[in-house]
Amino acid sequence: MTDFAPRLAGRTALITGASRGIGLAIARRFVAEGARVVITARKPELLAEAAAAFPEGTVLAVAGKSDDPDHQAQVLDTIAAEYGQLDILVNNAGINPVYGPLVDLDLDAARRILEVNLLGSLAWVQQACRHPKLDLRGRGGSVINLSSVSAQTPAANIAFYGISKAALEQLTRSLSVELAPTVRVNAVAPAVVKTDFARALYEGREDAVSAAYPLGRLGTPEDVSGAVAFLASDDAGWVTGQVLNLDGGLLVAGGSA
Ligand SMILES: NC(=O)c1ccc[n+]([C@@H]2O[C@H](COP(=O)([O-])OP(=O)(O)OC[C@H]3O[C@@H](n4cnc5c(N)ncnc54)[C@H](OP(=O)(O)O)[C@@H]3O)[C@@H](O)[C@H]2O)c1
Protein backbone atom coordinates (compact mmCIF):
# COMPACT_ATOMS: atom_id res chain seq x y z
CA MET A 1 0.00 0.00 0.00
CA THR A 2 1.25 3.53 -0.79
CA ASP A 3 1.56 6.08 2.02
CA PHE A 4 0.36 9.56 1.15
CA ALA A 5 2.16 12.38 2.98
CA PRO A 6 0.41 15.77 3.41
CA ARG A 7 0.53 17.15 -0.14
CA LEU A 8 1.89 20.59 0.75
CA ALA A 9 4.34 19.69 3.52
CA GLY A 10 7.43 21.91 3.43
CA ARG A 11 5.82 24.40 1.01
CA THR A 12 5.34 28.11 1.57
CA ALA A 13 2.25 29.73 0.06
CA LEU A 14 1.11 33.31 -0.40
CA ILE A 15 -2.63 33.91 -0.68
CA THR A 16 -3.81 37.45 -1.41
CA GLY A 17 -7.16 38.65 -0.05
CA ALA A 18 -7.47 35.94 2.57
CA SER A 19 -9.02 37.44 5.72
CA ARG A 20 -12.38 35.88 4.82
CA GLY A 21 -14.28 34.03 2.09
CA ILE A 22 -12.53 31.89 -0.51
CA GLY A 23 -8.99 33.09 0.34
CA LEU A 24 -9.39 32.16 4.02
CA ALA A 25 -10.76 28.73 3.08
CA ILE A 26 -7.72 28.18 0.83
CA ALA A 27 -5.42 29.16 3.72
CA ARG A 28 -7.18 26.67 6.01
CA ARG A 29 -6.89 23.91 3.43
CA PHE A 30 -3.22 24.64 2.72
CA VAL A 31 -2.34 24.57 6.42
CA ALA A 32 -4.28 21.31 6.83
CA GLU A 33 -2.19 19.91 3.96
CA GLY A 34 1.07 20.92 5.67
CA ALA A 35 1.96 24.33 4.16
CA ARG A 36 3.15 27.51 5.85
CA VAL A 37 0.96 30.34 4.64
CA VAL A 38 1.15 34.12 4.30
CA ILE A 39 -2.19 35.92 3.97
CA THR A 40 -2.97 39.50 2.99
CA ALA A 41 -5.99 41.84 3.00
CA ARG A 42 -6.57 45.59 3.33
CA LYS A 43 -8.13 45.76 6.83
CA PRO A 44 -5.40 44.91 9.38
CA GLU A 45 -7.69 44.08 12.32
CA LEU A 46 -9.81 41.51 10.46
CA LEU A 47 -6.68 40.04 8.89
CA ALA A 48 -4.97 39.69 12.29
CA GLU A 49 -8.13 38.09 13.70
CA ALA A 50 -8.17 35.57 10.83
CA ALA A 51 -4.49 34.73 11.31
CA ALA A 52 -4.89 34.31 15.08
CA ALA A 53 -7.35 31.43 14.55
CA PHE A 54 -4.63 29.23 12.99
CA PRO A 55 -2.20 27.01 14.93
CA GLU A 56 0.86 28.97 16.04
CA GLY A 57 3.63 29.25 13.48
CA THR A 58 1.52 28.27 10.48
CA VAL A 59 0.22 31.64 9.24
CA LEU A 60 1.73 35.10 8.86
CA ALA A 61 -0.41 38.14 8.01
CA VAL A 62 0.70 41.28 6.16
CA ALA A 63 -1.93 43.96 5.57
CA GLY A 64 -2.05 46.05 2.39
CA LYS A 65 -3.64 46.60 -1.00
CA SER A 66 -2.87 43.77 -3.39
CA ASP A 67 -2.19 46.14 -6.31
CA ASP A 68 0.25 48.32 -4.33
CA PRO A 69 3.88 47.68 -5.43
CA ASP A 70 5.26 48.69 -1.99
CA HIS A 71 2.94 46.21 -0.29
CA GLN A 72 3.96 43.49 -2.75
CA ALA A 73 7.64 44.14 -2.03
CA GLN A 74 7.02 44.16 1.75
CA VAL A 75 5.14 40.84 1.61
CA LEU A 76 7.82 39.13 -0.46
CA ASP A 77 10.62 40.50 1.74
CA THR A 78 8.76 39.16 4.78
CA ILE A 79 8.41 35.72 3.17
CA ALA A 80 12.11 35.72 2.26
CA ALA A 81 13.13 36.72 5.79
CA GLU A 82 10.77 34.39 7.67
CA TYR A 83 10.64 31.34 5.41
CA GLY A 84 13.37 31.80 2.79
CA GLN A 85 11.23 30.34 0.02
CA LEU A 86 7.99 30.78 -1.92
CA ASP A 87 6.41 27.78 -3.66
CA ILE A 88 2.77 28.67 -4.21
CA LEU A 89 1.16 32.00 -5.15
CA VAL A 90 -2.64 32.30 -5.12
CA ASN A 91 -3.88 35.50 -6.74
CA ASN A 92 -7.20 35.53 -4.93
CA ALA A 93 -7.82 39.24 -4.22
CA GLY A 94 -10.43 40.53 -6.65
CA ILE A 95 -12.91 43.39 -6.72
CA ASN A 96 -16.15 44.34 -8.41
CA PRO A 97 -17.16 47.82 -7.23
CA VAL A 98 -19.77 48.48 -9.96
CA TYR A 99 -23.15 47.05 -10.94
CA GLY A 100 -24.97 47.96 -14.14
CA PRO A 101 -24.74 47.92 -17.94
CA LEU A 102 -21.46 48.47 -19.76
CA VAL A 103 -22.79 51.56 -21.57
CA ASP A 104 -23.07 53.34 -18.19
CA LEU A 105 -19.78 52.03 -16.79
CA ASP A 106 -17.61 54.56 -14.95
CA LEU A 107 -14.26 54.15 -16.70
CA ASP A 108 -12.30 55.05 -13.57
CA ALA A 109 -13.99 52.12 -11.83
CA ALA A 110 -13.11 49.94 -14.83
CA ARG A 111 -9.44 50.94 -14.55
CA ARG A 112 -9.52 50.13 -10.83
CA ILE A 113 -10.96 46.65 -11.58
CA LEU A 114 -8.16 45.99 -14.07
CA GLU A 115 -5.53 47.26 -11.62
CA VAL A 116 -6.55 44.77 -8.94
CA ASN A 117 -7.95 41.77 -10.85
CA LEU A 118 -5.49 41.71 -13.76
CA LEU A 119 -2.41 43.90 -13.34
CA GLY A 120 -2.10 43.22 -9.62
CA SER A 121 -2.04 39.47 -10.33
CA LEU A 122 0.64 39.92 -13.00
CA ALA A 123 2.66 42.16 -10.67
CA TRP A 124 2.73 39.51 -7.92
CA VAL A 125 4.11 36.98 -10.41
CA GLN A 126 6.69 39.49 -11.70
CA GLN A 127 7.84 40.44 -8.21
CA ALA A 128 8.02 36.80 -7.06
CA CYS A 129 10.15 35.95 -10.10
CA ARG A 130 12.39 39.01 -9.72
CA HIS A 131 12.90 38.75 -5.95
CA PRO A 132 16.57 37.77 -5.55
CA LYS A 133 15.98 35.49 -2.55
CA LEU A 134 12.71 33.91 -3.69
CA ASP A 135 13.29 33.59 -7.44
CA LEU A 136 10.01 31.77 -8.11
CA ARG A 137 11.04 30.89 -11.65
CA GLY A 138 14.42 29.46 -10.65
CA ARG A 139 13.03 27.57 -7.66
CA GLY A 140 9.89 26.37 -9.44
CA GLY A 141 6.39 26.46 -8.08
CA SER A 142 2.72 26.89 -8.75
CA VAL A 143 0.56 29.96 -9.42
CA ILE A 144 -3.22 29.78 -9.16
CA ASN A 145 -5.42 32.69 -10.29
CA LEU A 146 -9.00 33.20 -9.16
CA SER A 147 -11.13 33.69 -12.24
CA SER A 148 -14.93 33.40 -12.51
CA VAL A 149 -17.49 31.77 -14.82
CA SER A 150 -18.40 35.34 -15.76
CA ALA A 151 -15.20 35.30 -17.86
CA GLN A 152 -16.88 32.85 -20.21
CA THR A 153 -20.47 34.04 -20.60
CA PRO A 154 -21.77 37.63 -20.58
CA ALA A 155 -22.95 38.28 -17.03
CA ALA A 156 -25.67 40.92 -16.69
CA ASN A 157 -24.62 43.99 -14.70
CA ILE A 158 -21.16 42.66 -13.82
CA ALA A 159 -19.84 42.40 -17.38
CA PHE A 160 -16.64 44.36 -16.89
CA TYR A 161 -15.73 42.19 -13.92
CA GLY A 162 -16.12 39.22 -16.29
CA ILE A 163 -13.97 40.97 -18.88
CA SER A 164 -11.21 41.45 -16.30
CA LYS A 165 -11.40 37.75 -15.41
CA ALA A 166 -11.34 36.76 -19.11
CA ALA A 167 -8.09 38.72 -19.40
CA LEU A 168 -6.84 36.98 -16.24
CA GLU A 169 -7.55 33.61 -17.89
CA GLN A 170 -5.51 34.59 -20.94
CA LEU A 171 -2.77 35.86 -18.63
CA THR A 172 -2.86 32.41 -17.00
CA ARG A 173 -2.37 30.65 -20.34
CA SER A 174 0.34 33.07 -21.48
CA LEU A 175 2.30 32.82 -18.22
CA SER A 176 1.98 29.03 -18.21
CA VAL A 177 3.94 28.90 -21.46
CA GLU A 178 6.43 31.63 -20.50
CA LEU A 179 7.24 30.19 -17.07
CA ALA A 180 7.36 26.52 -18.07
CA PRO A 181 8.91 24.13 -17.29
CA THR A 182 9.60 25.30 -13.72
CA VAL A 183 6.38 27.14 -12.76
CA ARG A 184 2.87 25.80 -13.40
CA VAL A 185 0.19 28.46 -13.85
CA ASN A 186 -3.52 27.59 -13.62
CA ALA A 187 -6.82 29.21 -12.73
CA VAL A 188 -10.10 28.22 -11.14
CA ALA A 189 -13.38 29.75 -12.30
CA PRO A 190 -16.15 29.49 -9.72
CA ALA A 191 -19.81 30.31 -10.24
CA VAL A 192 -21.64 31.86 -7.29
CA VAL A 193 -19.90 30.98 -4.02
CA LYS A 194 -21.57 31.99 -0.77
CA THR A 195 -19.31 34.79 0.51
CA ASP A 196 -19.74 38.50 1.32
CA PHE A 197 -18.57 39.29 -2.21
CA ALA A 198 -21.45 37.45 -3.90
CA ARG A 199 -24.16 38.01 -1.28
CA ALA A 200 -26.15 40.42 -3.47
CA LEU A 201 -26.42 37.73 -6.15
CA TYR A 202 -28.31 35.22 -3.99
CA GLU A 203 -29.48 36.66 -0.65
CA GLY A 204 -33.21 36.26 -0.20
CA ARG A 205 -33.54 34.11 -3.35
CA GLU A 206 -31.05 31.29 -2.89
CA ASP A 207 -33.50 28.52 -3.89
CA ALA A 208 -34.39 30.30 -7.14
CA VAL A 209 -30.73 30.99 -8.01
CA SER A 210 -29.71 27.41 -7.12
CA ALA A 211 -32.34 26.01 -9.50
CA ALA A 212 -30.07 26.85 -12.46
CA TYR A 213 -27.33 24.61 -11.05
CA PRO A 214 -27.58 20.91 -11.98
CA LEU A 215 -25.99 20.01 -8.64
CA GLY A 216 -28.80 21.94 -6.97
CA ARG A 217 -26.85 24.32 -4.75
CA LEU A 218 -24.51 27.30 -4.76
CA GLY A 219 -20.81 26.89 -4.03
CA THR A 220 -19.05 27.10 -0.68
CA PRO A 221 -15.51 28.43 -0.11
CA GLU A 222 -14.50 24.81 0.59
CA ASP A 223 -15.67 23.76 -2.90
CA VAL A 224 -12.99 26.11 -4.20
CA SER A 225 -10.21 25.46 -1.67
CA GLY A 226 -9.99 21.74 -2.40
CA ALA A 227 -9.55 22.38 -6.12
CA VAL A 228 -6.92 25.05 -5.47
CA ALA A 229 -5.00 22.67 -3.17
CA PHE A 230 -5.04 20.07 -5.95
CA LEU A 231 -3.64 22.57 -8.49
CA ALA A 232 -0.98 23.68 -5.98
CA SER A 233 0.13 20.11 -5.27
CA ASP A 234 2.26 17.59 -7.13
CA ASP A 235 -0.96 15.74 -7.97
CA ALA A 236 -1.33 18.43 -10.65
CA GLY A 237 2.31 18.10 -11.68
CA TRP A 238 1.37 17.71 -15.36
CA VAL A 239 -1.34 20.40 -15.36
CA THR A 240 -0.58 23.92 -16.54
CA GLY A 241 -2.36 26.65 -18.50
CA GLN A 242 -5.77 25.33 -17.46
CA VAL A 243 -8.92 26.97 -16.16
CA LEU A 244 -10.93 24.63 -13.95
CA ASN A 245 -14.62 25.54 -13.79
CA LEU A 246 -16.12 25.07 -10.32
CA ASP A 247 -19.78 25.69 -11.01
CA GLY A 248 -22.04 22.84 -9.95
CA GLY A 249 -22.69 22.21 -13.66
CA LEU A 250 -24.03 25.72 -14.34
CA LEU A 251 -22.21 26.37 -17.63
CA VAL A 252 -22.72 22.95 -19.17
CA ALA A 253 -26.45 23.36 -18.51
CA GLY A 254 -26.42 26.66 -20.41
CA GLY A 255 -26.60 28.97 -17.38
CA SER A 256 -24.57 32.10 -16.62
CA ALA A 257 -23.40 33.89 -13.49
N1 LIG B 1 -17.80 34.60 -4.27
C1 LIG B 1 -18.03 34.30 -5.54
O1 LIG B 1 -19.17 33.99 -5.94
C2 LIG B 1 -16.91 34.30 -6.53
C3 LIG B 1 -17.14 33.69 -7.77
C4 LIG B 1 -16.12 33.68 -8.71
C5 LIG B 1 -14.90 34.24 -8.41
N2 LIG B 1 -14.69 34.83 -7.20
C6 LIG B 1 -13.38 35.41 -6.94
O2 LIG B 1 -12.84 34.84 -5.77
C7 LIG B 1 -11.97 35.79 -5.14
C8 LIG B 1 -12.32 35.90 -3.66
O3 LIG B 1 -13.68 36.30 -3.55
P1 LIG B 1 -14.53 36.10 -2.21
O4 LIG B 1 -15.90 35.76 -2.66
O5 LIG B 1 -13.84 35.22 -1.26
O6 LIG B 1 -14.54 37.60 -1.66
P2 LIG B 1 -14.73 38.16 -0.17
O7 LIG B 1 -15.47 37.20 0.68
O8 LIG B 1 -15.27 39.52 -0.36
O9 LIG B 1 -13.23 38.24 0.37
C9 LIG B 1 -12.31 39.05 -0.28
C10 LIG B 1 -11.01 39.06 0.49
O10 LIG B 1 -10.06 39.83 -0.25
C11 LIG B 1 -9.66 40.98 0.50
N3 LIG B 1 -9.48 42.07 -0.48
C12 LIG B 1 -10.43 42.64 -1.23
N4 LIG B 1 -9.89 43.57 -2.04
C13 LIG B 1 -8.55 43.56 -1.77
C14 LIG B 1 -7.44 44.30 -2.26
N5 LIG B 1 -7.60 45.25 -3.18
N6 LIG B 1 -6.23 44.04 -1.76
C15 LIG B 1 -6.05 43.09 -0.82
N7 LIG B 1 -7.08 42.37 -0.31
C16 LIG B 1 -8.30 42.60 -0.78
C17 LIG B 1 -10.75 41.17 1.54
O11 LIG B 1 -10.32 41.81 2.73
P3 LIG B 1 -10.30 43.45 2.85
O12 LIG B 1 -11.66 43.90 2.51
O13 LIG B 1 -9.88 43.71 4.26
O14 LIG B 1 -9.27 43.89 1.87
C18 LIG B 1 -11.12 39.72 1.84
O15 LIG B 1 -10.17 39.13 2.71
C19 LIG B 1 -12.10 37.08 -5.96
O16 LIG B 1 -11.05 37.17 -6.88
C20 LIG B 1 -13.41 36.90 -6.69
O17 LIG B 1 -13.43 37.64 -7.90
C21 LIG B 1 -15.67 34.86 -6.26
The ligand as an ORCA input file, in Angstrom:
! r2SCAN-3c Opt
* xyz 0 1
  N     -17.800     34.598     -4.274
  C     -18.029     34.298     -5.545
  O     -19.169     33.989     -5.943
  C     -16.913     34.299     -6.532
  C     -17.142     33.694     -7.769
  C     -16.125     33.682     -8.706
  C     -14.901     34.236     -8.412
  N     -14.691     34.828     -7.202
  C     -13.378     35.410     -6.942
  O     -12.836     34.844     -5.773
  C     -11.972     35.786     -5.137
  C     -12.323     35.899     -3.663
  O     -13.677     36.295     -3.554
  P     -14.529     36.098     -2.214
  O     -15.896     35.763     -2.662
  O     -13.837     35.224     -1.259
  O     -14.538     37.596     -1.662
  P     -14.729     38.157     -0.169
  O     -15.468     37.203      0.682
  O     -15.271     39.524     -0.358
  O     -13.229     38.242      0.369
  C     -12.313     39.054     -0.280
  C     -11.010     39.064      0.492
  O     -10.063     39.831     -0.247
  C      -9.655     40.982      0.504
  N      -9.485     42.066     -0.476
  C     -10.428     42.642     -1.234
  N      -9.887     43.572     -2.038
  C      -8.552     43.564     -1.770
  C      -7.445     44.300     -2.263
  N      -7.604     45.251     -3.183
  N      -6.230     44.041     -1.764
  C      -6.051     43.090     -0.816
  N      -7.075     42.369     -0.311
  C      -8.299     42.600     -0.784
  C     -10.755     41.171      1.543
  O     -10.320     41.811      2.727
  P     -10.301     43.447      2.851
  O     -11.664     43.903      2.508
  O      -9.881     43.711      4.257
  O      -9.270     43.889      1.871
  C     -11.121     39.725      1.841
  O     -10.169     39.134      2.705
  C     -12.095     37.080     -5.956
  O     -11.049     37.167     -6.883
  C     -13.412     36.902     -6.693
  O     -13.427     37.641     -7.902
  C     -15.668     34.865     -6.255
*
